[in-house]
Amino acid sequence: MPTLSRADTSVLGRWWWGVDRVTLIALGVLVGIGYVLALAATPGLSMRISDPDTLAMVKQILFLATGGVMMLVMSMLSLRQVKLTALGMGILFFLLTGFTLVHGTQVDGAHRWISLPGFTIQPSEFLRPGFIIIIAWLIAESRRTPGFPGRRAALGVFFVTALMLRMQPDIGMTFLFTVIVFAQFFLDGLDLKWVGVAFVAVAVACVAAFFFISHVHTRVELFLHPTKSSAYQALTALSAFGNGGLLGLGPGNGEVKNYLPDARADFVFAVAGEEFGLLLCGFIILVFAFIVIRAMMRLISEQNLFVVLAGGGLVVGFGLQAFVNMASSLSLIPTKGMTLPFISYGGSSVLAISIQMGFLLALTRRHRAEEYR
């Protein structure tokens, strides 16, 4: 591939010389860490192929391989293809997310999943990348076409989607969608008075959630007043970081994965801390921060408003999701069932974030003038 000429006008040639190869490598590093932790989070006594833990490990490796291919494919799309693909995804998974309210599989009191033969799917994960592109498209079109009510349409799409997510209920995903939309309107030049109104509205919503949503109230109380019996997961995760120290106990020597229920999913960062220590955890944080900052730097020089809004929304969602997972694992914020991109277990999470970052790579490519038209 490095032998491709800059004059090569094929799809592959244009992709290779236009894509941000540094960000692509950084994302590949995260996928590689995901492979390592898929192995590390599997209890050592569960290595028979028929064992559920081993099957979960094999499935995660297949998800990561499939996700890597999907990310590369999505990164080759033109701007028009990104819009059309996102529109199709948005409509399909909006309908499927609504379907979960009627016939969704209930887990821990929430209806977020659809059961299919051999696996389950969380439609809201796949809705997110399409949703971000559609919102950016509507906002940008309102500036490009005088009289087009793009901003009002974007707000309407957001409120309907947020209401549906709240009904599941999925407070974390609702919060994520809200921050993403706010970031996109902010990048569009939102008046500061509306920024203040938005902050007040979010603060009021958080207070209302604390008083009127039981599981939110419980998690905040446990965060403020942890007890060994009630805040078991958070305190166990903290002890794992303490056990790991600077260099960790070594691959396979951790104990937290044997008795922490969400070790391979929500608390996989704790597994990394115990087995590989502070150095790997710090490296993971730096890789996420690098990807976010690198994407923002490329968007600063971008002249196309749609690319700025869509790329900004995609990278804000990516960075915020990573922050929430790692911060909750470290008990810096109340625990929240949000996965660590490319590293936590889960097919829906891995495949959806692969599509999301594939879109980002496609948007931050150096495009030809005809694509903008």
Secondary structure, DSSP 8 states (H G I E B T S, - for coil): -TT--TT--SHHHHHHHHS-HHHHHHHHHHHHHHHHHHHHTS-TT--STTSHHHHHHHHHHHHHHHHHHHHHHHHT--HHHHHHHHHHHHHHHHHHHHHHHHH-EEETTEEEEEEETTEEE-HHHHHHHHHHHHHHHHHHHHHHSTT--HHHHHHHHHHHHHHHHHHTT-HHHHHHHHHHHHHHHHHTT--HHHHHHHHHHHHHHHHHHHHH-HHHHHHHHHHHS--TTTSHHHHHHHHHHHHHTTT-S-TT--SHHHH-TTTTTTTHHHHHHHHHHHHHHHHHHHHHHHHHHHHHHHHHT---HHHHHHHHHHHHHHHHHHHHHHHHHTTSS-------TTTSS-HHHHHHHHHHHHHHHHHTS---HHHH-
